[in-house]
Amino acid sequence: MRTMACCCVLALCLNGMASLTYAWDRDAAYAAREAALREAIRRAPEDADALVDLAAFYLKPLGEREVAAADGTIRRFQVPLRNERSKRVRDIYAVSWVFRGRPELAKPLLIEALKLRPGHHRAVREMAMMHRMLDDLDAMKPYMEQALRNNPNDLDMCRLYLDHRTALARVLNDQATLLRTPQITYEDRVDGRYRVTRYPSDAERSRAEQLDAQAQDVRRDAIRPLQHLAAALKKDPRVETDPTLASKWRLATAIYLCWIGDYEQSAGTAAAALRLDPTNLDALDFIIDIARSTHTKDLHAKYKAILDRWCGVDSTPEYIEPKTLGPKF
């Protein structure tokens, strides 16, 4: 009888541990992490690192949770604490998790951190992420470029560079198209109202060709940091033994394949990145984004189910239009 009672108690304890392991209140986890980071600032208000830690959390809100990774094994790793809250934007290559954050809360923290420690590497990096989230690529540019000088192997910054140059090339092409387009105006004359068409001059057509050539050069440059990173990872002997590094290499390759329009190969390469590191949130989100944009329902359902499990809730993005305007140059 005593043995049976002990077994029952043990079973209850194990069940209790399981419930503690798998119970998940995402809002409570967010609040607890935010409170801990705020307390660190309260204890050391002049600590730039503490300010950047909270700002980075606001931009990419993640919290530790014990949950089944992509390969089904139970692990403790960083999972999302917020759904996407920014507008749909075409041709985004940036890490999309930054779009789930709250830049309005991160900005003053980063400004203060840079006042306390000018040139703070992580503050510079997070400023680039913050401006990208606001879709202000013009303001993002100096921070992104400085962050890349600080660390050329930062995949997030390579992705921001790709975003910036791709958007700039599009602006140049649009300007060229406008120069080539006949301009229609209306004039009131003595004998009536006339529609007047002004056709592009030779100088305007020549300028349009120059702008298109500049756009092509910008597009070639867009991929340069990503290619540099992929080449550096390929040559790194640790890729053979470090799954996290190998996963990063595959994801960088997948982003390149997406940029050149090979979406099927890109999705497959991102899936390989996730197999190497089953906790790679960026690789998982990248596959889901490709599946969503190419309307590949089976692929989307498969990987979204994993993300739902990680989030503990439906991970479907919640879109809210930001107040800021689009990219400026």
Stockholm file with secondary structure:
# STOCKHOLM 1.0

chainA/1-329         MRTMACCCVLALCLNGMASLTYAWDRDAAYAAREAALREAIRRAPEDADALVDLAAFYLKPLGEREVAAADGTIRRFQVPLRNERSKRVRDIYAVSWVFRGRPELAKPLLIEALKLRPGHHRAVREMAMMHRMLDDLDAMKPYMEQALRNNPNDLDMCRLYLDHRTALARVLNDQATLLRTPQITYEDRVDGRYRVTRYPSDAERSRAEQLDAQAQDVRRDAIRPLQHLAAALKKDPRVETDPTLASKWRLATAIYLCWIGDYEQSAGTAAAALRLDPTNLDALDFIIDIARSTHTKDLHAKYKAILDRWCGVDSTPEYIEPKTLGPKF
#=GR chainA/1-329 SS CHHHHHHHHHHHHHHHHHHHHHCCCHHHHHHHHHHHHHHHHHHCTTCHHHHHHHHHHHHSCEEEEEEECTTSCEEEEEEECSCCCSCCCTTCCSCGGGGGSCHHHHHHHHHHHHHHSTTCHHHHHHHHHHHHHTTCHHHHHHHHHHHHHHCTTCHHHHHHHHHHHHHHHHHHHHHHHHHHSCEEEEEEETTEEEEEEECCCHHHHHHHHHHHHHHHHHHHHHTHHHHHHHHHHHHCGGGGTCHHHHHHHHHHHHHHHHHTTCHHHHHHHHHHHHHHSTTCHHHHHHHHHHHHHTTCHHHHHHHHHHHHHHHTSCCCCCCCCCSSCSCCC
#=GC SS_cons         CHHHHHHHHHHHHHHHHHHHHHCCCHHHHHHHHHHHHHHHHHHCTTCHHHHHHHHHHHHSCEEEEEEECTTSCEEEEEEECSCCCSCCCTTCCSCGGGGGSCHHHHHHHHHHHHHHSTTCHHHHHHHHHHHHHTTCHHHHHHHHHHHHHHCTTCHHHHHHHHHHHHHHHHHHHHHHHHHHSCEEEEEEETTEEEEEEECCCHHHHHHHHHHHHHHHHHHHHHTHHHHHHHHHHHHCGGGGTCHHHHHHHHHHHHHHHHHTTCHHHHHHHHHHHHHHSTTCHHHHHHHHHHHHHTTCHHHHHHHHHHHHHHHTSCCCCCCCCCSSCSCCC
//
